[in-house]
Structures are given as structure tokens and as C-alpha cells.
């Protein structure tokens, strides 16, 4: 016998949780970029990679990011506020993940470590 109400509750909770994590992280990246700290991740080079980024391409990407940061119309205060907002969004995303993990394994951990 399937408890469809419980199934629906888990489905809706998972969708809302995923939306919160993805939205908070995306907004955090956007605010981080607005603050002038564009995250540049240089790709790892693998021997069997389909696309290999050359050092010249990496340098050009870093130069474009630095130029975009200099052209920002925001004041220093607005950039600082964007940076604080970005870290706040990352914190919300991380907390949402931790709450989800707790909801999955929390009761089991309490039982495992001697809880009631």
C-alpha cells in the first residue's frame, strides 16, 4: 500500500528544496559578479579531453573579466553590498542543503548516537 499523501509531500519538498538551492546559488554568483569578483575557474587539462583550453585563452578570459570589473557602474558601497549579498546567498544555499541532509538522516543519527 502506497501512502500517496506522503509521496506527494516528499515530491513537493524536494522540488521546493532544489529550487531554493539553485536559485540562491545562482543569485549568489550574479551578485558576486556584480561586486567585481568574477569567478574564473581554469579548466583542468586531461589527456583525453575533447576541448583543451590554451594558456592564451585563459589569459584572455582573465583580461576580459578584469576589464568588465573596471567598467562596473556600481559605487564601492554597492559593490561591497553585492559581495555581502552573494555570501548570504551562498549561506542560504548551504543551509538548505544541510537541512535536507538532516531531514534524510537526522533521526537515524540521533538513534545511532544514543538518543531516545
N, C-alpha and C positions, 0 to 999 in steps of 0.2 A: 504494500500500500504506500503510495507516494503522498507526502504532505505538500500539496501544491501551494498552499499559503507560505510555507517555509521556503519552498523553492523560489517563489516569486520575490520574497523578501531578500534572499541571498542574491538573486539576479539584479534587482534594483540597487541593492547596496554595492555590489561590485561595479555596476555601471557608474553610479554616482562617485564612488571612490576613485575609479580610474579617471573620470572627468576632472575631479579635483586635483589629482596628482599631475596630470598632463597640463591642465590649464595653469596651475600655479608655477610649474617649471617653465612653461613657455613664456608666461608673463615675466618671470624672473630673468630669463635670457634676454627678453626685449628690454627690460629696464637696465640690465647690465650693459647692453649695447648703447642705450641712450646715455648712460653715465660716462661713456668714452672708454670703457674697458671691454672691447670686443674680444670675445673668447676665440682664440686661434689655436686650433689643435692640429698639429702637423701629423699627417697620416704616417703610420708605420709602413716601412717598406718590407714586403715579403718577396721571397724569390719567385713565387708562383702567382703574384698579384696580376690582376688584369690591367690595372692602371697604376703607374708609378709616377709620383709627383717629384719633379726635379727640384733641386735646391733653388734654382732661379724662380720657379713658380711659387715656392714657399716664400721667398723673399719679396716677390711682387705682391702676394696676398697680404703679407705683413705691412708693406708700404701702403697699400690701399686702405687697410684698417686704420693705420696711423693718420692718414690724410682725412678719412671720414671722421675720426675723433677730433681733429683740429677744426673741422668745418661745422661742428655742432653749434646750433643756435642757443643752446641752454647756458644759463649762467652757472658759476661754480656751485652755488647753493642748490640749484635744480639738479645738477649732476650728482651732488652728494646725496640728495633726497632720493634720486633714482637708484643709487647704489644701495642705500639702506632698504628701499623697497624691494630691490632684487634679492637681497639676502633674506628679507622677510618672506618673500615668495618661496625661496628655496627651503626655508624653515617649515613653512606650511606644507610643502610637498613632502618633506622628510617626515614630519609628524604624522601626516596622513598615511604614509607607508608603515610607520611604526604602529599606529593604531590598528591598521589592517592585520599586521602580523600578530599583534596582541589578541585581536578577535579570533584569529585562527588557532593559535596555540596557547593563549593565556591561561585558560582553565587547566589545560594539561600540565603546564609548568607549575601552577600552584599545587596541583595534586602531587606532582613529582617531587617537589621540594618541601613536602610536609604540611601543606595547607589542609584545611578542613574538607 
